[in-house]
Amino acid sequence: MKKILFISLLAIIATACSNENDFDATGTFEATEVVVAAKGSGEIKALNIEEGQIVEADTQLGYLDMTQLELQKNQFDANNDNLTSTQSQLDASKDQMNSSKQQIDATRAATSSHVLDLERQVASMKQQINNLQKEKARFSAMLKDNAASQKQVDDIEYQILVLQKQLAATQDQINANNQSFANQSQGYDAQKKGVDAQIRGVEAQKKGIEAQKRSNNAQKGIVENQIANSIITSPVKGTILTKYTQAGEYATPGKPLFKVADMSTVYLRAYFTSNQLSDIKLGQEVTVVADFGGDKTRDYTGKITWISSESEFTPKSIQTKDSRVNLVYAVKIAVHNDGYLKLGLSGKVKLK
């Protein structure tokens, strides 16, 4: 009877030892945690989060004091409006100058049309003089034959002399008028050059204004970026793990505001011996047993997402199948969280 009891006790102990080692690796659950820091500086006017709260990605959770930044932005907008108004005035001035150029061109063309063709104007008088000279020659010949009188010859000479004087006077008048028109044209050209210089000056001013606007907009962009950085958001959808600051405190760039983690998928960081590496690979599905303490456990399906390329000493809190092993390899196993899994919870891995 005693022998039977002794054998039964050994069986129970063996079964218990077998259950304790019914795993291939152990570890603890963790998540990808993000510490969100301030991007700008200023008083925290609002930070509407609490630890344990689930937040959406890129949703405003709070903001820093933006009073001075808004004033600067408004000043840049006002400067741009003034510069735009000045541009409009310069454009109106340029239009007036172009209109003046057209008037100058029209006036110059009208003046040029008054320039007289000297040869055309005196051609008739020259023809008359030529005809009278022929007539004088004919009467002079007749005078030698006593067929004409000296008075007739003298009268023709007088007519020629009068026409020659008229011709010279007409030529002088036409030349004087044409010179006057030429001087006027030169004056119009000078005026046009002056207007062109003014237009170039306007264009230079417009370029200067464009440069000012580009500089203004660049500075405005910096302020707008600072305003955007004053808005507090979470880069990921997740659960607020830790809140480091409160509204009313002063934030500086890089100051931690809160810690957030995506708890929909958690990771069991388990440790395997070098002998077990040949049995695991990326993407492999394994069984993960979450240990809630006592006899409470829950099984999950996990997938290996990362295997360390370097070994490390076995952490004190980790068990291995072979307790004599000093060096192990860390492995991350992704597990869908049904809401029960918590960070720091212990877990075991079963490969088969």
DOKOL-638806 format. One record per residue: residue number from 1; residue in three letters; x, y, z of N, C-alpha, C in turn. Coordinates in steps of 0.02 Angstrom, whole numbers. Atoms other than C-alpha are relative to their C-alpha. Layout:
{site NUM,'ALA',{X,Y,Z},{X,Y,Z},{X,Y,Z}}
...
REM end
This chain:
{site 1,'MET',{41,-60,0},{0,0,0},{43,63,0}}
{site 2,'LYS',{-46,-57,-3},{139,120,46},{37,8,-65}}
{site 3,'LYS',{-37,-2,64},{228,73,-114},{-43,33,-53}}
{site 4,'ILE',{46,-29,50},{74,120,-216},{-5,75,9}}
{site 5,'LEU',{5,-72,-14},{58,289,-129},{63,36,-22}}
{site 6,'PHE',{-64,-31,19},{242,326,-160},{4,8,-76}}
{site 7,'ILE',{-2,-4,74},{226,286,-345},{-48,54,-25}}
{site 8,'SER',{49,-51,20},{70,397,-359},{27,70,11}}
{site 9,'LEU',{-30,-66,-15},{161,542,-275},{52,20,-51}}
{site 10,'LEU',{-51,-14,52},{305,526,-398},{-33,21,-66}}
{site 11,'ALA',{35,-15,63},{181,530,-543},{-27,71,1}}
{site 12,'ILE',{28,-68,-5},{98,688,-477},{54,52,-7}}
{site 13,'ILE',{-57,-48,4},{267,775,-455},{25,6,-72}}
{site 14,'ALA',{-24,0,69},{320,723,-630},{-47,39,-45}}
{site 15,'THR',{49,-36,42},{158,788,-704},{4,75,12}}
{site 16,'ALA',{-6,-71,-17},{177,954,-612},{61,31,-33}}
{site 17,'CYS',{-62,-25,31},{356,974,-672},{-9,7,-75}}
{site 18,'SER',{11,-3,73},{299,934,-849},{-41,61,-18}}
{site 19,'ASN',{42,-58,14},{163,1068,-841},{38,65,7}}
{site 20,'GLU',{-39,-62,-10},{286,1197,-774},{45,14,-59}}
{site 21,'ASN',{-46,-10,57},{399,1169,-924},{-36,-9,-67}}
{site 22,'ASP',{38,8,61},{258,1156,-1051},{-1,66,-40}}
{site 23,'PHE',{-6,-61,39},{322,1309,-1147},{69,-1,-34}}
{site 24,'ASP',{-64,-4,35},{461,1355,-1268},{37,65,17}}
{site 25,'ALA',{-31,-62,-20},{492,1532,-1207},{-49,40,41}}
{site 26,'THR',{43,-44,-40},{427,1664,-1088},{21,72,-13}}
{site 27,'GLY',{-16,-70,9},{420,1852,-1090},{-55,43,30}}
{site 28,'THR',{51,-47,-23},{314,2005,-1054},{-29,39,-59}}
{site 29,'PHE',{35,-37,53},{189,2102,-1157},{21,74,1}}
{site 30,'GLU',{-17,-71,8},{236,2274,-1223},{-36,26,-62}}
{site 31,'ALA',{30,-32,58},{174,2397,-1353},{49,51,-28}}
{site 32,'THR',{-41,-52,30},{248,2523,-1472},{-21,67,31}}
{site 33,'GLU',{17,-61,-37},{250,2675,-1359},{31,61,-34}}
{site 34,'VAL',{-23,-63,30},{265,2853,-1423},{-5,54,53}}
{site 35,'VAL',{0,-58,-46},{317,2996,-1309},{-9,62,-43}}
{site 36,'VAL',{16,-60,38},{236,3151,-1382},{28,61,37}}
{site 37,'ALA',{-32,-59,-30},{339,3308,-1349},{-26,63,-32}}
{site 38,'ALA',{21,-64,27},{300,3491,-1374},{44,19,-60}}
{site 39,'LYS',{-37,-24,58},{350,3561,-1544},{15,74,3}}
{site 40,'GLY',{-10,-72,-7},{335,3742,-1494},{10,19,73}}
{site 41,'SER',{-9,-24,-68},{354,3849,-1341},{-58,46,18}}
{site 42,'GLY',{53,-42,-23},{226,3938,-1235},{-41,-34,54}}
{site 43,'GLU',{43,28,-52},{97,3914,-1100},{-49,-50,-30}}
{site 44,'ILE',{49,50,22},{-9,3757,-1118},{-69,26,20}}
{site 45,'LYS',{66,-27,-14},{-183,3831,-1133},{-51,-55,12}}
{site 46,'ALA',{46,56,-9},{-271,3662,-1145},{36,-65,-17}}
{site 47,'LEU',{-25,68,14},{-226,3477,-1138},{-54,-48,24}}
{site 48,'ASN',{61,36,-18},{-388,3379,-1141},{8,-75,-7}}
{site 49,'ILE',{-10,73,1},{-327,3202,-1108},{6,-24,72}}
{site 50,'GLU',{-9,34,-64},{-328,3080,-963},{32,-67,-13}}
{site 51,'GLU',{-32,65,7},{-228,2923,-934},{-54,-54,-8}}
{site 52,'GLY',{49,52,15},{-319,2773,-1006},{-48,20,-56}}
{site 53,'GLN',{44,-24,53},{-410,2880,-1134},{24,-22,-68}}
{site 54,'ILE',{-17,19,69},{-414,2818,-1313},{-7,62,-44}}
{site 55,'VAL',{1,-60,43},{-371,2956,-1438},{12,-21,-72}}
{site 56,'GLU',{-9,12,72},{-376,2965,-1627},{64,36,-24}}
{site 57,'ALA',{-60,-31,28},{-224,3006,-1732},{-17,67,-32}}
{site 58,'ASP',{5,-66,31},{-200,3188,-1786},{-62,39,21}}
{site 59,'THR',{57,-37,-27},{-348,3247,-1681},{26,48,54}}
{site 60,'GLN',{-25,-49,-48},{-321,3407,-1581},{-18,-21,71}}
{site 61,'LEU',{9,18,-70},{-297,3365,-1397},{13,59,46}}
{site 62,'GLY',{-16,-60,-39},{-238,3535,-1338},{38,49,-42}}
{site 63,'TYR',{-37,-50,38},{-142,3689,-1388},{39,45,48}}
{site 64,'LEU',{-41,-48,-37},{-10,3813,-1332},{-26,70,-14}}
{site 65,'ASP',{20,-70,10},{-35,4000,-1316},{27,25,-67}}
{site 66,'MET',{-19,-22,68},{-34,4071,-1494},{-14,74,-11}}
{site 67,'THR',{20,-71,6},{-79,4253,-1457},{51,40,-41}}
{site 68,'GLN',{-52,-38,35},{87,4328,-1514},{8,-23,-72}}
{site 69,'LEU',{-7,27,68},{97,4212,-1664},{-57,24,-45}}
{site 70,'GLU',{57,-23,39},{-78,4261,-1721},{9,74,-18}}
{site 71,'LEU',{-12,-71,14},{-32,4445,-1705},{52,9,-56}}
{site 72,'GLN',{-51,-4,52},{124,4418,-1810},{-29,-19,-68}}
{site 73,'LYS',{31,22,62},{24,4325,-1941},{-45,54,-28}}
{site 74,'ASN',{44,-54,23},{-105,4465,-1949},{40,58,-27}}
{site 75,'GLN',{-43,-54,25},{36,4591,-1970},{27,-15,-69}}
{site 76,'PHE',{-24,20,66},{107,4493,-2115},{-56,6,-52}}
{site 77,'ASP',{56,-6,46},{-66,4486,-2194},{-13,73,-17}}
{site 78,'ALA',{10,-71,12},{-85,4674,-2173},{55,28,-46}}
{site 79,'ASN',{-55,-22,44},{87,4702,-2251},{-12,-22,-72}}
{site 80,'ASN',{13,26,67},{39,4593,-2398},{-55,41,-34}}
{site 81,'ASP',{54,-41,29},{-122,4692,-2422},{26,68,-22}}
{site 82,'ASN',{-29,-65,19},{-24,4856,-2423},{43,-6,-62}}
{site 83,'LEU',{-42,10,58},{101,4786,-2546},{-42,-12,-63}}
{site 84,'THR',{44,13,57},{-39,4724,-2659},{-32,65,-23}}
{site 85,'SER',{29,-64,18},{-121,4895,-2651},{50,44,-38}}
{site 86,'THR',{-52,-38,33},{44,4977,-2699},{11,-26,-71}}
{site 87,'GLN',{-7,30,67},{60,4855,-2844},{-55,24,-47}}
{site 88,'SER',{57,-23,41},{-113,4905,-2906},{10,72,-21}}
{site 89,'GLN',{-13,-70,17},{-65,5088,-2899},{55,6,-53}}
{site 90,'LEU',{-54,-1,50},{95,5054,-2995},{-26,-24,-68}}
{site 91,'ASP',{29,24,63},{-3,4956,-3126},{-41,55,-33}}
{site 92,'ALA',{40,-55,27},{-123,5103,-3144},{46,55,-30}}
{site 93,'SER',{-48,-50,25},{26,5222,-3163},{31,-24,-66}}
{site 94,'LYS',{-30,27,61},{103,5108,-3294},{-50,5,-58}}
{site 95,'ASP',{50,-6,52},{-61,5106,-3391},{-4,72,-25}}
{site 96,'GLN',{1,-71,20},{-64,5296,-3389},{61,18,-42}}
{site 97,'MET',{-61,-14,38},{116,5302,-3449},{-4,-30,-70}}
{site 98,'ASN',{8,30,66},{78,5183,-3592},{-49,40,-42}}
{site 99,'SER',{48,-43,36},{-71,5292,-3637},{35,64,-24}}
{site 100,'SER',{-37,-60,19},{45,5444,-3637},{46,-15,-60}}
{site 101,'LYS',{-43,19,56},{165,5351,-3753},{-41,-2,-65}}
{site 102,'GLN',{43,4,60},{21,5317,-3873},{-18,70,-25}}
{site 103,'GLN',{15,-69,20},{-27,5501,-3870},{61,33,-33}}
{site 104,'ILE',{-61,-29,29},{154,5551,-3903},{11,-28,-70}}
{site 105,'ASP',{-9,30,67},{165,5428,-4048},{-50,30,-49}}
{site 106,'ALA',{50,-29,45},{2,5495,-4120},{18,72,-19}}
{site 107,'THR',{-19,-70,14},{60,5676,-4103},{61,4,-46}}
{site 108,'ARG',{-60,2,42},{229,5634,-4179},{-18,-18,-72}}
{site 109,'ALA',{20,20,68},{144,5547,-4325},{-36,58,-35}}
{site 110,'ALA',{35,-58,30},{31,5699,-4352},{50,53,-20}}
{site 111,'THR',{-52,-50,16},{183,5814,-4347},{39,-21,-62}}
{site 112,'SER',{-38,25,58},{276,5704,-4470},{-39,8,-65}}
{site 113,'SER',{42,-6,61},{128,5713,-4589},{1,71,-27}}
{site 114,'HIS',{-2,-69,23},{150,5902,-4596},{66,18,-33}}
{site 115,'VAL',{-64,-14,32},{329,5890,-4658},{-11,6,-76}}
{site 116,'LEU',{12,-13,72},{328,5965,-4835},{55,-28,-43}}
{site 117,'ASP',{-48,23,49},{411,5889,-4986},{22,62,-40}}
{site 118,'LEU',{-24,-62,30},{519,6034,-5044},{-4,-1,-76}}
{site 119,'GLU',{-1,3,73},{537,5978,-5224},{-70,4,-29}}
{site 120,'ARG',{69,-3,26},{351,5952,-5246},{-29,71,7}}
{site 121,'GLN',{27,-66,-12},{312,6122,-5171},{27,52,-49}}
{site 122,'VAL',{-31,-52,43},{433,6220,-5284},{6,-23,-72}}
{site 123,'ALA',{-7,26,69},{421,6112,-5440},{-35,47,-50}}
{site 124,'SER',{38,-43,46},{290,6228,-5519},{37,65,-13}}
{site 125,'MET',{-37,-63,8},{393,6386,-5487},{62,-11,-42}}
{site 126,'LYS',{-60,14,40},{548,6304,-5557},{-19,-9,-73}}
{site 127,'GLN',{21,10,70},{451,6254,-5711},{-16,67,-33}}
{site 128,'GLN',{15,-66,27},{388,6432,-5731},{65,37,-17}}
{site 129,'ILE',{-65,-34,13},{566,6501,-5716},{33,-30,-61}}
{site 130,'ASN',{-30,33,58},{626,6371,-5841},{-34,23,-64}}
{site 131,'ASN',{37,-22,60},{489,6420,-5962},{17,72,-18}}
{site 132,'LEU',{-16,-70,13},{527,6606,-5943},{71,7,-26}}
{site 133,'GLN',{-69,-3,26},{713,6575,-5971},{1,-20,-74}}
{site 134,'LYS',{5,18,71},{669,6488,-6134},{-30,57,-41}}
{site 135,'GLU',{33,-56,34},{555,6633,-6178},{49,59,-8}}
{site 136,'LYS',{-49,-54,3},{694,6758,-6139},{50,-14,-56}}
{site 137,'ALA',{-47,17,52},{813,6664,-6253},{-30,11,-69}}
{site 138,'ARG',{34,-9,65},{686,6666,-6392},{-6,74,-17}}
{site 139,'PHE',{8,-71,13},{653,6854,-6373},{67,35,-10}}
{site 140,'SER',{-66,-29,10},{837,6891,-6359},{23,-11,-72}}
{site 141,'ALA',{-17,15,69},{862,6807,-6527},{-39,44,-47}}
{site 142,'MET',{42,-42,42},{718,6904,-6599},{23,73,4}}
{site 143,'LEU',{-24,-68,-8},{792,7065,-6528},{58,14,-48}}
{site 144,'LYS',{-56,-8,45},{948,7039,-6634},{-24,12,-71}}
{site 145,'ASP',{29,-8,67},{837,7032,-6788},{-51,57,-1}}
{site 146,'ASN',{46,-56,-7},{739,7183,-6727},{-73,-23,-5}}
{site 147,'ALA',{68,26,2},{587,7069,-6715},{-34,7,68}}
{site 148,'ALA',{27,-10,-68},{565,7106,-6529},{35,60,30}}
{site 149,'SER',{-29,-60,-31},{596,7252,-6415},{39,-20,64}}
{site 150,'GLN',{-40,11,-61},{719,7269,-6271},{-46,-4,62}}
{site 151,'LYS',{46,0,-57},{573,7303,-6156},{-30,-69,11}}
{site 152,'GLN',{29,66,-7},{500,7132,-6191},{51,-47,35}}
{site 153,'VAL',{-53,41,-31},{666,7051,-6146},{8,19,73}}
{site 154,'ASP',{-8,-22,-70},{681,7158,-5988},{-58,-24,43}}
{site 155,'ASP',{59,23,-38},{503,7114,-5936},{7,-74,19}}
{site 156,'ILE',{-8,72,-14},{543,6929,-5950},{53,-11,54}}
{site 157,'GLU',{-52,6,-51},{702,6950,-5849},{-27,19,69}}
{site 158,'TYR',{29,-21,-64},{604,7042,-5715},{-44,-55,29}}
{site 159,'GLN',{44,55,-24},{476,6902,-5706},{42,-59,28}}
{site 160,'ILE',{-44,54,-25},{618,6776,-5691},{29,16,68}}
{site 161,'LEU',{-30,-22,-64},{699,6877,-5551},{-51,-5,57}}
{site 162,'VAL',{53,4,-52},{534,6889,-5457},{-13,-71,20}}
{site 163,'LEU',{14,71,-15},{502,6703,-5472},{58,-32,39}}
{site 164,'GLN',{-58,28,-36},{679,6663,-5417},{0,21,73}}
{site 165,'LYS',{4,-23,-69},{656,6771,-5262},{-55,-37,38}}
{site 166,'GLN',{55,37,-31},{489,6689,-5227},{21,-72,14}}
{site 167,'LEU',{-23,69,-9},{570,6518,-5251},{46,-5,61}}
{site 168,'ALA',{-46,1,-57},{709,6559,-5128},{-37,9,65}}
{site 169,'ALA',{39,-11,-61},{585,6627,-5002},{-41,-62,19}}
{site 170,'THR',{41,61,-13},{473,6474,-5020},{44,-56,26}}
{site 171,'GLN',{-46,52,-24},{622,6358,-5001},{21,12,72}}
{site 172,'ASP',{-20,-16,-69},{679,6449,-4844},{-57,-14,49}}
{site 173,'GLN',{58,11,-44},{502,6442,-4771},{-12,-74,12}}
{site 174,'ILE',{11,73,-6},{482,6257,-4809},{54,-31,44}}
{site 175,'ASN',{-55,28,-41},{654,6218,-4736},{-8,18,73}}
{site 176,'ALA',{10,-22,-69},{615,6320,-4581},{-56,-41,33}}
{site 177,'ASN',{57,39,-27},{446,6231,-4559},{21,-73,14}}
{site 178,'ASN',{-22,70,-8},{524,6060,-4586},{49,-8,58}}
{site 179,'GLN',{-47,2,-56},{663,6100,-4462},{-38,4,66}}
{site 180,'SER',{41,-6,-60},{531,6152,-4336},{-34,-67,16}}
{site 181,'PHE',{32,65,-9},{439,5988,-4365},{50,-52,25}}
{site 182,'ALA',{-52,47,-21},{602,5893,-4346},{17,10,74}}
{site 183,'ASN',{-15,-14,-71},{638,5982,-4182},{-56,-26,45}}
{site 184,'GLN',{56,26,-38},{462,5939,-4122},{3,-76,7}}
{site 185,'SER',{-6,73,-2},{489,5757,-4168},{54,-22,49}}
{site 186,'GLN',{-53,16,-49},{651,5755,-4071},{-25,10,72}}
{site 187,'GLY',{29,-12,-66},{557,5829,-3924},{-46,-57,21}}
{site 188,'TYR',{45,56,-14},{425,5693,-3938},{40,-63,17}}
{site 189,'ASP',{-42,59,-14},{562,5561,-3944},{29,4,71}}
{site 190,'ALA',{-28,-9,-67},{639,5635,-3788},{-54,-14,53}}
{site 191,'GLN',{55,13,-47},{469,5634,-3701},{-13,-75,6}}
{site 192,'LYS',{14,71,0},{443,5454,-3753},{54,-38,39}}
{site 193,'LYS',{-54,32,-38},{613,5405,-3686},{-8,12,75}}
{site 194,'GLY',{13,-15,-70},{569,5492,-3524},{-54,-44,29}}
{site 195,'VAL',{55,43,-23},{406,5394,-3512},{25,-72,6}}
{site 196,'ASP',{-28,67,-3},{500,5233,-3551},{42,-9,63}}
{site 197,'ALA',{-41,4,-61},{621,5272,-3410},{-45,-5,62}}
{site 198,'GLN',{47,4,-55},{473,5300,-3294},{-31,-70,5}}
{site 199,'ILE',{30,68,0},{397,5134,-3346},{51,-50,28}}
{site 200,'ARG',{-51,45,-28},{563,5047,-3311},{6,9,75}}
{site 201,'GLY',{-2,-12,-72},{563,5131,-3141},{-58,-34,36}}
{site 202,'VAL',{59,33,-29},{387,5066,-3108},{12,-76,3}}
{site 203,'GLU',{-14,72,1},{440,4890,-3160},{50,-18,55}}
{site 204,'ALA',{-49,13,-53},{589,4901,-3042},{-34,1,68}}
{site 205,'GLN',{37,-2,-64},{473,4953,-2901},{-43,-62,10}}
{site 206,'LYS',{43,60,-4},{356,4809,-2941},{42,-62,19}}
{site 207,'LYS',{-43,56,-17},{501,4686,-2935},{21,4,74}}
{site 208,'GLY',{-18,-8,-70},{553,4760,-2768},{-58,-21,46}}
{site 209,'ILE',{58,19,-40},{376,4737,-2703},{-9,-76,0}}
{site 210,'GLU',{4,73,3},{374,4557,-2765},{50,-33,46}}
{site 211,'ALA',{-52,26,-46},{536,4526,-2671},{-23,8,73}}
{site 212,'GLN',{25,-11,-68},{459,4603,-2515},{-55,-50,18}}
{site 213,'LYS',{55,47,-13},{305,4493,-2533},{26,-71,10}}
{site 214,'ARG',{-29,67,-9},{411,4337,-2554},{31,-7,69}}
{site 215,'SER',{-30,1,-67},{509,4382,-2397},{-54,-1,54}}
{site 216,'ASN',{56,-4,-48},{347,4425,-2307},{-34,-68,7}}
{site 217,'ASN',{34,65,0},{267,4260,-2358},{43,-54,32}}
{site 218,'ALA',{-46,48,-31},{422,4163,-2306},{-3,5,76}}
{site 219,'GLN',{5,-10,-72},{415,4241,-2133},{-68,-21,26}}
{site 220,'LYS',{67,21,-19},{228,4213,-2127},{-5,-76,4}}
{site 221,'GLY',{0,73,0},{256,4030,-2171},{32,-28,64}}
{site 222,'ILE',{-32,22,-63},{374,4014,-2022},{-48,7,58}}
{site 223,'VAL',{48,-11,-54},{243,4089,-1908},{-57,-50,-3}}
{site 224,'GLU',{54,50,8},{107,3976,-1980},{23,-69,22}}
{site 225,'ASN',{-27,64,-23},{220,3827,-1949},{3,-2,76}}
{site 226,'GLN',{-2,-3,-74},{244,3885,-1769},{-71,-6,29}}
{site 227,'ILE',{69,7,-23},{55,3901,-1752},{-22,-73,-5}}
{site 228,'ALA',{17,71,8},{33,3725,-1821},{33,-42,54}}
{site 229,'ASN',{-35,37,-52},{164,3664,-1697},{-28,13,69}}
{site 230,'SER',{31,-15,-65},{64,3744,-1557},{-62,-44,12}}
{site 231,'ILE',{57,45,-8},{-78,3621,-1589},{27,-68,23}}
{site 232,'ILE',{-23,63,-29},{-55,3464,-1483},{-44,-57,-27}}
{site 233,'THR',{35,58,28},{-102,3300,-1570},{40,-63,16}}
{site 234,'SER',{-35,64,-6},{-59,3117,-1559},{15,-26,-70}}
{site 235,'PRO',{-16,25,66},{33,3043,-1708},{-32,-67,-16}}
{site 236,'VAL',{30,66,10},{-53,2875,-1683},{-66,-5,39}}
{site 237,'LYS',{59,16,-39},{-221,2809,-1628},{22,-48,55}}
{site 238,'GLY',{-21,43,-54},{-197,2734,-1458},{-26,21,67}}
{site 239,'THR',{21,-13,-69},{-216,2740,-1270},{52,43,35}}
{site 240,'ILE',{-46,-42,-39},{-142,2876,-1161},{26,-41,59}}
{site 241,'LEU',{-30,39,-55},{-21,2785,-1046},{21,45,57}}
{site 242,'THR',{-25,-45,-52},{55,2932,-953},{-10,72,-23}}
{site 243,'LYS',{7,-72,13},{14,3118,-944},{52,36,43}}
{site 244,'TYR',{-56,-30,-36},{168,3219,-899},{-12,73,21}}
{site 245,'THR',{9,-72,-13},{102,3398,-900},{-74,16,8}}
{site 246,'GLN',{68,-24,-9},{-53,3499,-860},{-8,69,-32}}
{site 247,'ALA',{14,-67,26},{-136,3653,-932},{25,52,50}}
{site 248,'GLY',{-27,-52,-42},{-54,3810,-866},{75,-4,6}}
{site 249,'GLU',{-73,6,-2},{123,3741,-871},{30,29,-63}}
{site 250,'TYR',{-35,-29,57},{252,3813,-989},{37,-56,-38}}
{site 251,'ALA',{-31,52,41},{308,3703,-1133},{57,30,-40}}
{site 252,'THR',{-56,-18,44},{472,3711,-1228},{8,-57,-50}}
{site 253,'PRO',{-9,53,50},{518,3615,-1386},{37,-60,30}}
{site 254,'GLY',{-31,61,-25},{556,3435,-1340},{-25,-22,68}}
{site 255,'LYS',{25,18,-66},{468,3438,-1172},{-54,-53,-7}}
{site 256,'PRO',{51,53,5},{369,3274,-1150},{-67,23,26}}
{site 257,'LEU',{67,-19,-20},{182,3301,-1142},{-40,-62,23}}
{site 258,'PHE',{35,61,-19},{112,3124,-1138},{29,-59,-39}}
{site 259,'LYS',{-22,62,33},{147,2944,-1186},{-63,-36,-24}}
{site 260,'VAL',{57,34,29},{29,2852,-1302},{24,-64,-34}}
{site 261,'ALA',{-18,63,32},{29,2675,-1370},{-62,-30,-33}}
{site 262,'ASP',{53,36,35},{-75,2578,-1495},{-9,-67,35}}
{site 263,'MET',{11,61,-39},{-149,2443,-1384},{-42,-52,-37}}
{site 264,'SER',{40,49,37},{-250,2357,-1521},{43,-61,-17}}
{site 265,'THR',{-48,54,11},{-95,2253,-1557},{57,8,50}}
{site 266,'VAL',{-56,-2,-48},{28,2212,-1419},{50,-53,-20}}
{site 267,'TYR',{-55,45,19},{191,2118,-1428},{27,-36,63}}
{site 268,'LEU',{-33,38,-53},{258,1980,-1318},{74,-4,-18}}
{site 269,'ARG',{-72,5,11},{445,2000,-1305},{24,-62,38}}
{site 270,'ALA',{-21,64,-29},{502,1822,-1276},{73,-13,-17}}
{site 271,'TYR',{-71,14,8},{676,1747,-1267},{10,-74,-14}}
{site 272,'PHE',{-13,68,22},{735,1591,-1358},{75,-15,2}}
{site 273,'THR',{-70,20,1},{896,1493,-1345},{23,-9,-71}}
{site 274,'SER',{-28,8,67},{1012,1473,-1493},{-23,-67,-31}}
{site 275,'ASN',{22,64,25},{956,1292,-1507},{-71,4,-29}}
{site 276,'GLN',{70,-6,24},{776,1350,-1537},{-6,43,-63}}
{site 277,'LEU',{5,-45,58},{818,1473,-1677},{-19,-36,-64}}
{site 278,'SER',{15,37,62},{805,1338,-1809},{-74,-18,-4}}
{site 279,'ASP',{72,18,0},{622,1312,-1758},{-45,61,-9}}
{site 280,'ILE',{42,-60,6},{565,1493,-1779},{22,40,-61}}
{site 281,'LYS',{-14,-44,57},{552,1615,-1925},{-51,57,-1}}
{site 282,'LEU',{45,-58,5},{472,1782,-1967},{-66,-21,-33}}
{site 283,'GLY',{65,16,27},{286,1771,-2000},{-30,-64,28}}
{site 284,'GLN',{25,63,-27},{269,1607,-1907},{-53,12,53}}
{site 285,'GLU',{52,-5,-51},{111,1584,-1805},{16,-47,58}}
{site 286,'VAL',{-14,38,-60},{131,1524,-1626},{-58,11,49}}
{site 287,'THR',{50,-7,-52},{22,1501,-1473},{30,40,58}}
{site 288,'VAL',{-22,-42,-55},{39,1635,-1340},{-50,-9,58}}
{site 289,'VAL',{41,9,-60},{-26,1602,-1164},{13,58,48}}
{site 290,'ALA',{-6,-56,-47},{-59,1757,-1059},{-13,-25,70}}
{site 291,'ASP',{5,22,-70},{-33,1729,-873},{-26,58,42}}
{site 292,'PHE',{31,-53,-39},{-153,1832,-768},{9,-11,75}}
{site 293,'GLY',{-11,14,-70},{-94,1757,-604},{-45,-56,25}}
{site 294,'GLY',{37,57,-24},{-151,1607,-507},{-7,-51,-55}}
{site 295,'ASP',{13,48,54},{-230,1484,-626},{-33,32,-60}}
{site 296,'LYS',{34,-34,55},{-300,1617,-742},{48,11,-59}}
{site 297,'THR',{-39,-9,62},{-230,1606,-918},{-48,8,-58}}
{site 298,'ARG',{41,-8,61},{-292,1646,-1092},{46,-11,-60}}
{site 299,'ASP',{-40,16,59},{-229,1578,-1257},{-15,47,-58}}
{site 300,'TYR',{7,-43,59},{-198,1687,-1410},{43,-27,-56}}
{site 301,'THR',{-42,16,57},{-131,1664,-1584},{45,60,-14}}
{site 302,'GLY',{-47,-54,13},{25,1766,-1614},{41,-12,-63}}
{site 303,'LYS',{-41,6,60},{139,1801,-1761},{68,32,13}}
{site 304,'ILE',{-68,-26,-11},{328,1822,-1752},{15,56,-50}}
{site 305,'THR',{-13,-58,44},{371,1996,-1820},{72,23,2}}
{site 306,'TRP',{-70,-24,-5},{552,2019,-1764},{40,-51,39}}
{site 307,'ILE',{-47,45,-34},{700,1911,-1716},{66,38,6}}
{site 308,'SER',{-63,-36,-11},{854,1990,-1639},{57,-35,-36}}
{site 309,'SER',{-58,29,35},{1014,1967,-1737},{59,-12,48}}
{site 310,'GLU',{-54,8,-48},{1120,1971,-1579},{-28,-30,65}}
{site 311,'SER',{20,31,-63},{1112,1870,-1419},{12,47,58}}
{site 312,'GLU',{-10,-39,-61},{1102,1943,-1245},{-6,-47,60}}
{site 313,'PHE',{6,40,-61},{1113,1881,-1067},{-74,-5,20}}
{site 314,'THR',{69,12,-19},{951,1805,-1005},{-22,47,56}}
{site 315,'PRO',{25,-44,-53},{850,1936,-908},{-20,-41,61}}
{site 316,'LYS',{13,36,-62},{825,1888,-725},{-72,-24,5}}
{site 317,'SER',{71,16,-7},{636,1886,-744},{-23,-51,-52}}
{site 318,'ILE',{19,44,55},{640,1765,-892},{22,-72,16}}
{site 319,'GLN',{-15,71,-6},{632,1576,-886},{14,-29,-69}}
{site 320,'THR',{-13,36,63},{702,1462,-1021},{-9,-74,14}}
{site 321,'LYS',{8,72,-9},{676,1279,-1053},{62,-31,31}}
{site 322,'ASP',{-62,23,-30},{856,1255,-1010},{27,57,43}}
{site 323,'SER',{-20,-54,-46},{893,1361,-857},{75,11,2}}
{site 324,'ARG',{-73,-8,-1},{1080,1333,-881},{25,46,-55}}
{site 325,'VAL',{-20,-43,56},{1079,1440,-1040},{7,72,23}}
{site 326,'ASN',{-11,-70,-19},{1154,1613,-1014},{-20,49,-55}}
{site 327,'LEU',{13,-44,57},{1132,1687,-1189},{-63,-21,-36}}
{site 328,'VAL',{63,13,35},{963,1704,-1275},{-10,53,-53}}
{site 329,'TYR',{17,-47,54},{887,1792,-1425},{-71,27,12}}
{site 330,'ALA',{66,-31,-10},{743,1916,-1407},{-41,-7,-64}}
{site 331,'VAL',{47,8,56},{591,1887,-1517},{-64,38,17}}
{site 332,'LYS',{63,-36,-11},{437,1998,-1538},{-56,-37,-36}}
{site 333,'ILE',{57,37,27},{269,1912,-1564},{-61,45,5}}
{site 334,'ALA',{58,-43,1},{120,2017,-1618},{-62,-39,19}}
{site 335,'VAL',{61,32,-23},{-44,1976,-1532},{-56,51,-2}}
{site 336,'HIS',{58,-45,0},{-215,2053,-1564},{-28,4,70}}
{site 337,'ASN',{22,-10,-69},{-275,2128,-1401},{-76,2,2}}
{site 338,'ASP',{73,1,-9},{-453,2083,-1353},{-23,42,57}}
{site 339,'GLY',{17,-44,-55},{-447,2208,-1213},{24,-25,68}}
{site 340,'TYR',{-23,29,-63},{-381,2090,-1079},{75,9,10}}
{site 341,'LEU',{-73,-2,-6},{-196,2105,-1117},{23,69,23}}
{site 342,'LYS',{-27,-62,-28},{-101,2235,-1017},{76,0,-7}}
{site 343,'LEU',{-72,-5,7},{76,2299,-1033},{33,-26,64}}
{site 344,'GLY',{-36,29,-57},{199,2207,-920},{-26,-67,22}}
{site 345,'LEU',{28,65,-17},{88,2053,-911},{47,-55,-25}}
{site 346,'SER',{-43,56,21},{185,1887,-918},{-35,-44,-50}}
{site 347,'GLY',{28,45,50},{161,1767,-1061},{50,-54,-17}}
{site 348,'LYS',{-41,56,21},{225,1602,-1127},{-14,-14,-74}}
{site 349,'VAL',{6,15,71},{255,1542,-1304},{5,-75,-10}}
{site 350,'LYS',{-3,70,20},{216,1371,-1375},{7,-2,-75}}
{site 351,'LEU',{-13,3,72},{291,1335,-1544},{-44,-52,-33}}
{site 352,'LYS',{39,54,29},{192,1174,-1572},{-57,-19,47}}
REM end
